[in-house]
Amino acid sequence: MKVLETDYWCLILPVEWAASHEENSVRIVDQDDVGELVITALCKESGVVTPDELVAMATEESPEVETWSAATTGAFNGVTGFFSESDASIREWYVGAGSVLLYMSYLCHEDDAGLDDASVDEILNTLVLGDSAS
């Protein structure tokens, strides 16, 4: 296990998963390269991210998701949903803690849907706020 840390969040990553930092996000893949988990952080200038803000952003930014469900990913709470598009299976989360909002997506080929769900959930359940978010 290794700790993956950014200014706004950190999590524990199993050794068979690798992360790369891209412009405003972090891309995480397993050694089999079945799918990819991408985490993007947004930070409010003042105040905390509210459940209403998360739902509003999710429904506006991801109209493909028909049903949103409550989600807890470590220290973050919000909503999650999924959809299929162009032979891809996509899971999305809009979660917040304090002033930090995370948009996360897991994308894989439709034939591989569900293969990494337990691993992705286990990884996301280790999410905590980063030092700069306090």
Residue pairs with C-beta under 8 A, 6 or more apart in sequence:
1 12
1 13
1 14
1 15
2 12
2 13
2 15
3 10
3 11
3 12
3 13
4 10
4 11
4 12
4 13
4 19
4 26
4 28
5 130
6 21
6 26
6 41
6 130
7 41
7 130
7 131
7 132
7 133
8 41
8 43
8 100
8 102
8 129
8 130
8 132
8 133
9 39
9 41
9 76
9 100
9 102
9 127
9 128
9 129
9 130
9 133
10 127
10 128
10 129
10 130
11 74
11 123
11 124
11 126
11 127
11 128
12 123
12 126
13 19
13 28
13 123
14 119
14 122
14 123
16 30
16 31
17 28
17 29
17 30
17 31
17 119
17 123
18 28
18 29
18 30
18 31
19 26
19 27
19 28
20 26
20 27
21 27
24 40
24 41
25 38
25 39
25 40
25 41
26 38
26 39
27 36
27 37
27 38
28 36
28 37
28 38
28 39
28 123
29 35
29 36
29 37
30 116
30 119
34 108
34 109
34 112
34 115
34 116
35 106
35 107
35 108
35 109
35 112
35 115
35 116
36 106
36 107
36 108
37 104
37 105
37 106
37 120
37 123
38 104
38 105
38 106
38 107
39 102
39 103
39 104
40 102
40 103
40 104
41 100
41 101
41 102
42 100
42 101
42 102
42 103
43 99
43 100
43 101
43 133
44 99
44 100
44 101
45 99
46 99
47 99
48 96
48 98
48 99
49 96
49 97
49 98
49 99
49 100
49 101
50 96
51 77
51 78
51 96
53 96
53 101
54 78
54 79
54 94
54 95
54 96
54 101
55 68
55 79
55 94
57 94
57 101
57 103
58 65
58 68
58 78
58 79
58 81
58 92
58 94
59 68
61 94
61 103
62 81
62 83
62 92
62 94
64 83
64 85
64 90
65 81
65 82
65 83
65 92
66 81
66 83
67 81
68 79
68 80
68 81
69 79
69 80
69 81
70 77
70 78
70 79
70 80
71 77
71 78
71 79
71 80
71 93
71 95
72 95
73 93
73 95
73 102
73 104
73 124
73 125
73 127
74 124
74 125
74 126
74 127
74 128
75 97
75 127
75 128
75 129
76 95
76 96
76 97
76 100
76 102
76 127
77 95
77 96
77 97
78 93
78 94
78 95
78 96
78 102
79 93
79 94
79 95
80 91
80 92
80 93
80 94
81 91
81 92
82 89
82 90
82 91
82 92
83 90
84 90
84 110
84 113
87 109
87 110
87 111
88 107
88 108
88 109
88 110
89 107
89 108
89 109
89 110
89 112
89 113
89 114
90 105
90 106
90 107
91 105
91 106
91 117
91 120
92 103
92 104
92 105
92 106
93 102
93 103
93 104
93 105
93 124
94 101
94 102
94 103
95 101
95 102
95 104
95 127
96 102
97 129
97 133
98 129
98 133
98 134
99 133
100 129
100 130
100 133
102 127
104 124
106 116
106 120
108 115
108 116
